[in-house]
Each structure stands twice: as C-alpha cells, then as structure tokens.
Amino acid sequence: MKAVGIICEYNPLHKGHIHHIEETKKMFPGRTIILVLNGYFLERGEVSVLSKENKTMLALIYGVDLVVELPFIFGTQSADIFAEAAIKILNYLNCEDIVFGSESNDIEMLKKLANIQDKPEYNLKVKELLKTGINYPTALAKALNVEENIFNPNDLLGISYLKAISKNGYQIEAHTIKRTSNYHDLSSNDEIISASNIRKKIKNNEDISLYVPRKVLKNIENISLEELFPYLKYKILIDNNLSNYLTVDEGIENRLKDKIKEAKDIYEFISLIKTKRYTYNKICRMFIHILLSVPKDINKLASIEYIKILGFNKKGRDYLHNLKDLEISLVPIPNTYTYKFEILAATLYSLISNNKIMLFEKSNKPIFLE
C-alpha cells in the first residue's frame, strides 16, 4: 500500500480544503491519504475554532483515510519548524508524496527557491536585511533579488516543506495544487474563501453557511485569543521570568509588563507591542508560549518521539497494519515533553471550549469511521 500526505490546520475546514482532498485523490487514485493535523493552537498563534476531535472526525468524513497529530510544540512555531516536524511524521509513516496548496502552483520554482534558501550565506543575508526593519517576506525577496509578491503564505510554507525534505534526505516527492482563494482577502463572498475570511465572519457573527459544509458549521465555536486575555494578563503580571519562554526575545518582556497594564483587550495589547520585528503572528505565538510556560530551549528538549493516531477509516487502519519495522511508537509516551505540553495545551483550550477536550485527549483512542 502507498500513501500520499497532506498537512493542514482546518481552522475551520472549508470547501477549499475539501477541494484539496478531492484533487489529491484524483492525482493519486487508490492511495491512502494521511493527514498531519495541527490541533488546538496553530502556526500563526491562532486558537482553533474546531476542536481536535471534531477536526479529526470531519477530515475522515470528507475523504482522509488516516489522521495523525502534529504536536503542539512544533505546531505553534515558525514555518520551518512546523514543516520539518510534519514532514518527519510523514516520513516515519513511509509516505512517498505530499500535496500542498500553492499560490504560484509552480513546484520547480519553489524547489529552486528552497535550494537557495538552504544555503548558509542566504540565511545570513536575510538576517542582515531584517535588522534594517523590513518584514520577513520582503527580506526573503530582497535576498533573492526577486519580486516580493512570489512570497505568499502557502508558497512560503511549501518552500519550508521542500527544505525539510532536502535537508533530511527524505524520499518524498512534493506536488502542488492551485490555491483557490487569497489568504489576505478578508472581504470576498465567493463560495471558496480563505479560512482567515471565514474566521473574520465568525467573529462578526455573520452567516458562513455558504463557505463551510453543514457538518462543519454545527461544530464551530466562536472562540479566539480574546477569551484567553484575562489568563494572559494574570500570567504576565505575576511572572518575573518571561524571558525564559519561547519567542520572548530582544527584551520584549519589559514592554509586555509595561503595556499590559493599559491594554483593555487582546487586540489593543497587540497594537501596543507590535513592531516591524514583532509581527502580529509572532506576537500571537508568543502569547501561547507564555500562557503554557514553554521554555526557550524546548527544541533541544523535545523531538518527534511518537506519532499519535487521531483517527482512521478501514483503509487507514489497514495501512497502519501493513507498516513494517516502524522506528517510532504509535502510542503517546507520557513522560516526554511532547506529551506534557500536548496535555497542557488541551487544558488551556478546555477553559474556553464547550467540548469535552480532556476526555478525548487523555483516552488516546483513535476515532474509527466505518
């Protein structure tokens, strides 16, 4: 049996994601589709509007065969760390191909850019450009002497996937499908729109029934970082060791302590501390790391120590049964940093969710969809 991988966050799962699954099936008929799924808190520091359990069930309903977890530790970091962990999981599961959405839909160009970005001199040049105060996509483009508009969110993440494959020598072939919506578009009313646009509409209590299937709609919760603001405020005010946490760099802990006293909500707080170096997404990730006391050296302490199976159908279960000589446990290992922080993340999420988060999280019982 052969498998093809996809990596998604489903915040929320929408018609563009279903298109992704269907196109992957067309490209690789008969293959087992493995989804590496990010959970409660996401790569850009967002709070998921669907629980991990609901995302798993919905993914199976709409055509995925096997769903595995992208651990919290890696799922709430920069694109390169996020991508390397996800690709490593797919490699452990003997996945031969990966399909991701792309604005350019030009895999050869993305491979070329990934190859250039992998060189030490390129990374040094980007760091020097960032020091001038420009943002990350602009620094990437200037270091390559190319147009900035080629660095769109999905293409950037795709480049990270390609770098992870090349760096580790994995025998995984990457493929793209054309992204059907613009991530930055927050106002479109087309049938397929970005998850960001949908979340904006959810926040504004707008009808989103055109954009997500009914089975998804009934499971969405209108939750965000905003609901975590009181906990964050308390943590920042009482904790004198903020600089020990992941993403809290360059003395920003002093700014956090100062501005938290005048901020009335999470969005005002972000506006008060935002800089060219500390972007909106980086700040949101930092908030999650502070709330869960994620240590600065977590990437030295933790790795992909096991693969948690979240759900499968018969095809996915058969695929697992046919895997031979696996080098990694398919059962969570409780005494690891990976597991410890997954439980902490679930506990934090349970404070604002109406779902029975901890019951699903601690049972370690995969969902089986017949």
N, C-alpha and C positions, 0 to 999 in steps of 0.2 A: 504494500500500500504506500502511496505517495501523498505528501501533504503540501499545501500552499498556505502561507501565513499572512495575516493582516494584523495591524496594530492600531487600536482605537481607544477612545475615551468615552464616546457615546454620552455627551453632555448637552442635550439628550440625543438618543438615537433618533434619526430623522430619515426622510426619504432619500437624501443624498447618500447616507450610509447603506441603506438597502440597495441602492444602485451600485455601490461599491461591491457589496457581497454578490449581487447578481452578475456583474461584469467579471468578477473573479471566477465565478462558476463557468462562465462562457469561455474564458481564457484557458481554464484548466478543468475540463469536464471530467467528472468522476473522482477528482481529488478530494481528500479530506481537508476542510477549511479549518485552520487553527487560528483562533483569535487570542492575542495577548491583550488583556483588558486592564486599563487603569481604573482605580477604584473610587474612593470617597473624595480624595483631594487630587487635583490634576496638575499637569505640567506647567500651566500658567498661573498656578496658585488658586484656581477657582474651586468652589465647592460643587460637587456633583448634584444635579437636580434629580438624578435617579440613583437609588441605592445600588450597591454592587450586586446584590441578589437579583434585583429587578433587571439590571443591565444584562446579567448573565442569561436569565430566562428569555428576555426579548431577543438577544442575539441568537439563541437557539431557535426561537420561533421563526426568525427571518432568514434562516439558512446557514448559520455557522454550525459546525459539527462538534467542535471541541473548544471550550473556553478555559484559558488559564490566566492566572493573576500576574499583573505587573506590580511588584511590591511597592508600597507607599514610599519607602526610602528613595527609590530610583524614579518613581513616577512623578515626584514633585521637585525635580531638579532640572538643570539646563537640558537643552535638546540633545546634546552629545551623550550625557549620562543616561537620560531617558532611553535614547535609541540603542545604546550599547547593551543595556540590560535586557531590553525587549528582544533584540536580535540574538543575544546569548541564549535566551529561553527557547526561541525557535530553533536554534542550532542544536541544543540539547535534545529537542524532540524530533530531530532528523528532518526538519523542514527544508525542502530543496529550493523553494521560490518564495518571494514576498511580493505583494501587490500593494502599492500605496497611491493615494490621490496626489495629483501634481498640477500646479497651475500651468507650467510650461509643457508638460507631457512629453518632455524630451529627455529620455533616460541617458542618452550618450552625452549630452551637455552636462547633466547632473553628475555623471561619473567623472567627467573631465574636471569639473569644479571640485568634486570630493577629493580627487587625486592631488590637486594643487593645494587644497586646504590642509591636507595631511602633512605637508612639509613644514618643518620647524620654523623656517625663515618667514613663511606666510603668517603663521600664528604670532610671531614677534612683531611683524608689521601691523597686524590688526590691533595688538595691544598698544602699540605706539599711537595709532590713529585714535583709539578710544580715549587716550589720555588728553586728546585735544578737545574732547567734549562732544564729539559726534556720536550718533547712536550705532547700535551693533550692525544692522543691515547696511548702513552707509559705510561703515568701516570695512565690512566684508567686500563691498563693491569697489571701494577705492583701492583696497589692497590688490584687487584683481584687474583694476583698470577697465571695469565693465559697468554697464548701466545698473543702477540700484534696483530698478523695477523687476529684475530677474530674481531677486531675493524675496519671494513671497513665502508665507508661513509653511505651506505644505512642501514646497521645494526645499526650503531650509531644513525641515525635518527629514526629508528624503535624502539630502546630502549627508545628514548625520547617520542615517541607516547605512548608506553606502560606505562611509568612513569606517563604521563599526565592522562591516563585512570584510573590508580590505585589511584593516588593522589586525584582525584576528585570524585571517586566512580561512574564513568560513566558505564552504562550497554552497553558497546561497545566491541565486540569481534574482536580481531586482527587476520589477516591471512597474509601469505606471498606468494609471487611467486618468483621463482629463477631469480635473475638479470642475464640478458643475455650478459652484457658487463662489462668490468672493468673500473671504474671511472678514475683511474690513467693512463689508457692506452691512450696515445695521438698519437699513430702511426698506429694502426690497420686499415685495409681496409676491414674488414668483413662487411656484409650487415647491421648488427646491431652493432653500435659502440656507445660510450658514447657521451653525449651532449658536454662534455669538448673537446673531439677529434673533433667533428663537428665544434665547435667554433674556434678551432685552425686552421682548414682547411679554414674556412670562412675568418679569419684574413689573412691567406696566399694566399687568392684568388684562392683556389683550388676548383675543381668541387666536389660538395657534393650531386649531384643528385641521387647517389646510396643509400644514407643514409636517405633522407627525401622525403616524397611524393611531387609530383609536386605542389599541392595546398599550401604546406608549403613553398616550395622553393621560390615561387614568392613573398612571404610576408616578407622574411628575410631581415634585414638591417645589414650591416657590421658596427656596432657601438659598442663601449665599453667605459670603463672608460677613455681611451686615449683621446677621444673627449671632456671630461669634465675637462681635466688637466688645461687649462687656467683659468677656473672659480674657480677651487680648489686653484690654485696658488694665485689668487687675494684674495680669502677669507682668506687664511692662513696669507698672508702678512698684511692685514688691520685689522684683528680681534684680539683683545687683550684678548679675553675671551674664547679661545679654550678649556680650561679645564672645561668649563661649559657644554660641549657637550658629549653626549652618546659615550662610547668607548674610549674617550680621557682620559687615566688614567696614573698613575705612572710617571708623569712629561714628558710624550712623547711630550706634546705641545711645549716644548723648542727645542726638536730635530726636530720637524716639521718646526718650524720657522727658524732654522739654515740650514737644508738641502734643503729646498725648493728653496733657492737662487742658488744652484749649479746644481740642477736636470734639465736635458734637456727635459725629458718626464716623464710620469706617472710610467713607469717600472723602470727607473733609480731612481726615488724618492722612490719607494717601496724598492728597493735594499739598499738604503742608510739608511733607518729607520728600516728595518726588524731585528727582534731579535728572540730568541727562545720563548719568551713570546708573542711577537707581530708577529704572523704568517701572511702569505700573505692574507688569507681570512679575518682575523680580521682587518688588515690594510685597505682592500678594504671597509669593512663595515664602518669603522671609517671615511673614506673619504666621503661616502654618508651622514653620520650623520653630519659631519662638513658642507658640502655644504648646507644642509637643516636646520642647527642650531637646531638639535634635542636635547632637554635638557636632562641632565644626569638622572633626576628623572621622565622621561617620563612613566616608568612602574607603577609609583604611580599615575600619572595624567590621564592615558588612560587605557581603557579596551575594550572588545568587546561590544560596545554599540548598535550596529545594525549589520545586515547582508545585504550586498549589493548583489543583484541578478544581475549577469552579463549577463546571457543568459539561455535559456531553449528550449527544443522541447516540443511537446504536452504532452509527458509522464512526463517531468519535471514540466510543468505548472500544470498538473493535480495533481501531488504530492503536490505541494505548496498549491493548493486549498483545499486539503484534510487534511492539517495540522490543528490540533485543539489546542486552548489555548496556542499559542506561547507566550513565555515570553520575546520576543525581537522584535524590529521593523525590517521589511524587506525593509525599506526605509532609506537611509542615513540621519543622523541627522547633519545638517550643523554646529551647534555651539560646536561640540565635537573636541577634539584633534585628534581623529582618522580621521575624515573627513578633518580637516585643513591640516594635513600632507599628506593625500592622494592627495589633490589638489596641494600642494607644490611639491610632487614627480612627479606628472604629468607635472607640469610646467617645472621642471628641465629636464625631459625626452624629452619634446617637443623641447628643444633647439638643440637636436642632431638627432631627428627623422623626417622623411619626412611625417609621418602620422598626421592626424588631431586629435591629442591626446585630447585636451581640449574639443572639440565638443562631443566626446564620454563620457569623464569623467564627464562633468557637466550636460549632458542631463539626466543621471540616467535612461535611457531607455534600458531595457534588450534586447539583441538580441533574436529574435524568429526564430528558424529554423523549417520549416514545415516538 
